[in-house]
Each structure stands twice: as C-alpha cells, then as structure tokens.
Amino acid sequence: MPNHIINRFISIDDEDKFKELAINSKGDLDFSILLPMPYSLDIVSCGQAPQTELDKVKEVEEEVRKDPFHNQLNDIFEKALEKGVKIATIFQYFNKKHYGVTDWYSWHTQKWGTKWNAYDQADEGKLFQTAWSTPEGWLKELAKHVDFKFIYSDEDRGNNLGFIEAVDGELEWKEFSNYPCSTELAYLIHEDEEDYIEEQIEYAKENAEYEKETFTDEDEAQLRKELEDKMEDAKTIYNDFLE
C-alpha cells in the first residue's frame, strides 16, 4: 500500500475554469482531462522489457518499413510475434518511441506526478488524496490556466508536505519536510490539531517505557509547553499562507 497524501485547494481564482479543466461528468476531480493518457499506454505494468527483445521489434520494424505496400503495423506485430517477442514488449517499444514512456505507470508518474488518479475526494474535488506524492506535473499544467493556493501532507506526519501558490502560470513551492515545526504543520493540513498534543505526549510516554526511562509529571508539563509553542509557530506560518 502507498503512503496516502492529502491534498487541499485553499483558493482558486476561477472556479468555472477549474471545473471545466479538472472535474469530469461524474463530478470527480480527474487528472486525465488536462493530461489525457494515450490509449496504448493502458497496458499491464510489468517492468521494462529486456533491450534484446526491444531490439528484435526495432529490426522487424526496419525490415517491414522498407516495403511501402505492406500493412505495416499489422506486419510488424505479426513478424515480431513470430520471433517470440511478447505482445506487451511490442507495445512497450512503440509507446517508448512515440510517447517517451512504456506504460501507464511511467506516464502517470512522469506526467501527473503520482501513481493513480485522485481518490477519496470531497468538497467538489478540492480535497483529495494521491499515492506517494502530490500531483506536481498536473498542478504545473493547471497553473497555466488558473491561479490557486494549495497545500499537501503525507500521512507520515512531518515528511513530504508543503504549500504551493500558482500565479500567472508559475508555481511557488514551499517544502516543509523536516522543518522545525513540520509535524505541527502536518496536523494543521490534516485538520486534526486537537489530537496533536495528546498524541505526542502519548508517543513520548510509550518511548520512555520502551527505553525503560522515567517520564514524570514535570516532564509531561514541560513537553506540553514545548508542543504548544511549536504549534503556535506552525499556525503563524500556516495562517500567513492562507492570507
């Protein structure tokens, strides 16, 4: 299972344009409206075929294309299959030649910036999740058409999170992974800050027990104060971006 990334549009300057470019007929956010994938890439992703097999397809193609009267594509497939090349390898060869990638997985990660389309959506597509990473490629394309503010955070709180602002076709990216208050920012992005302090204190108690160390009431009070201060710092950063 992937790490799930929560993604949230804070503001969009042209809601109608956004809906036109990003929301499909079912009312779902859909990366393929702006960046549609060629049909031939929709094949099982089973890793890169050996170069020796791809070379066989190339040799067949060069041979067949010498005769302009052949039904060339059919002949290439037929002759390559006769040489024992798998049909998936033939598709990989032509996909790489025409689109620069071999299959849907490579296309999604390179063009959209994430493995799958948006899922677990809410708020008319303005809140959604993605696998492993925020959809950077799709956001860059969207920024050519609308200005927006956008935040994202990994479910692994404190890693892979940031703020993005699109203005006049350009993205301004602020990455906060491993920042002094990155964990606190993640809780704010996930909108569950009320759980933050108690969860962190519970983690500290569990860690002390595991390490066979003491965790006194004074330790808890000191940690609580430190956490409150860090959350206030995070709120300042967060609210400055929202303005």
N, C-alpha and C positions, 0 to 999 in steps of 0.2 A: 504493500500500500504506500502511496506517496505521502509526503507531508502536504497538508492542505494549506493553501494561502488564502486568507480572507482579503478581499479587495472591495474598496468602497469609493464611489464618486462622492465628493463633498459638494461640488458645484459643477454645473455645466452651463455655458453661456447661451447655448441654442438648443433647447430641449427638442424641438421639432426635427432639427437636423440630426441630432443624436438618435432619435427614434428611427429615422429614415436609414441611417447608416449602420445601426447596431442592433435593432430589435426586429426579430423575424415575425412571420404571420401568426405564430403561436403566442406572441408577447414575450418571448425569451431573448435575452442577450445572446448574440450569435456572431462569433468572430468571422465566420465564413462569408458574411455579407460584404464586408470591406476587403477581406483577403480570402477569396474562394480558392479551394484546392482543386487542381486538375483531377479529373475522374480517374485517370490511370494510376494515380498515386495511392488510391484506396485499395492497397493490397496488404496481405499479412506482413508485418514487420518481423523478419526472421534473421536479421543481421546482413551485413554486406556479403554478397556472393564473392567467391574466390576470383581473383583477377584473371586466372587462366580460363575460367568459364565465361567471363565477360569478353575476353579476347576472342573466344570462339564466335560469339554473336557478332562482334565487330568484323571478323573475317567473312562471315556469311553475308553481312550487310554489304560489304565492299564488293563481294562477288556478284550478288544479285543486282546491285545498282548499276553494274556495267551493261546490263541489258534493259533498255528503257521500255521494252514491251512486256516485261513481267508485271504481274500484280504484286508489286514489290513487298509490301508489308506482310501479306499472307505468305509469300515465298520465304521471306526471312524467318518468320515464325516456324514454318514447316521444315526448312532446312536445318535450323538451329535445334529443333526438337529431334530431328534425325541424328544429330551429332550427340544426343544425350543431354543437351542443356535443359535445365528445368524452366518451365514457363515463367516462374517468378523471377528467374535470373534475366530472362529476355525483357520482361517489364522493367526490371531494375536498370538494365542497360539503356533503354530508350528514355526512361524517366530521368536518369542522370544526364543524358545527352541534351534533353530538351528543357528540363526544369532545374538541373543542378543538384537534385536530391533523388534518392531511390524509392522512398515510400512515404506513407502518411506521417509516420513518427518524425522522420527527419524534416519533413515540410512543416509540420506543426511547430516543432521546437525552433526551427530557424525563422519561420515567417511570423508565427503568432508569439513565440517566446515561451510557450508552455505545451505540455503533452496533449491535453484534451481541451475541448471547448469549455465554456463557463458552465458551472453546475451549482446546485444549492443556492438558487437565486432568490432575491427578494427586492422589494422597493422598485419594481418595474425595471429590473436589470441593473440598478445602480449599486446593488450589494450582491456579491457572488464569490464563489471560490474557484481556485485553479490548482493544478497539481504541480508541486515543486517550486514554481516561480510565478511571479506576476507576469501578465502577458505583454512584455516590453515591446515586441515587434508590432503587435496590434495597437498598442497605445500610441506608438510613433505614427502609425498610419492615421489613427483617429485625430491626432493633434493637427493634421493638415487641414482638418475641416471644422473643428470646434475647439474652443478653449475650455479647460476644465482644471479642477483640483482633485487629487486622487491620493488615497492612502492604502497601504497594504501591510500585512504582517503574517509571518509564518505561524503555524500552531505551536512551534517551538519558540516560546516567548523570549524575545531578546535577540533573535537571529533573523536575518532576511526580512527586514522591514524598512519602510521609508515613506517619504512624501514626494509626490510628483505634481508639478504645475505645468500645464501646457498653455503657452501664449504665442500667438502668431506663428503657429507651426513648429515651434521648438519646445522641447521638454527640459524643464529644470528639475534635476533629480537630487534629492537629499536622502542619502542612505544612512541609517542609524544602527546598523548591526554592530554589536559590541560597543555601543556608545555608553557613557556613564549611566544614563537612565533609559537604556534601550528596553529593558524589561517593563518598566513602568509605561513607556510609550506603547508597547505592545498591548498592555492591558487596556489602555485608553482606546486604541484602534479596535480591539475586540469588544469594547463597550462593557467590560465587566470589572471595572476598577474597584467596585465594592468588595470583590473577593480577594483583591491583591494582598493587602496587609496580612490577613489571617492565613492565606495560603503560604506566604513567605515565612511567616512565623512557624507554621506547621512544618515546612521543609527544614527550617533551622533546628527545630526540636528533633525531628527524625534523624537528621545528620549527626547531631550531638549524641543521640542514643547509639547510632551505628558506630561512631568513633569512640564510644564509651567516655564521653566528656559530659560535664555538667552544663545545664542550661537553666540558670536561676531566674527568678522574677525580675531581678535587676538587669540581667542580660536581655530578657524579653522587652522590658521597658526601653532600654537603650536602642534595641533593634527597631522597635516600633517607631521611635522618634526619627531614626535614620531613614526608614521607609517612607514616613510621611514627608520628610524633606525632599527625598528623591522624587516622590510623586508630584510634589508642588513644582519642582524643576521641570518635570515632564509636561505638566499641564501648561506651563508657560510656553514651552516650545510648541506644543500642540495647538494651543489657542492662537498663537501668533500666526501659524499657518492657516488656520480657519478664517482669519480676518480678511 
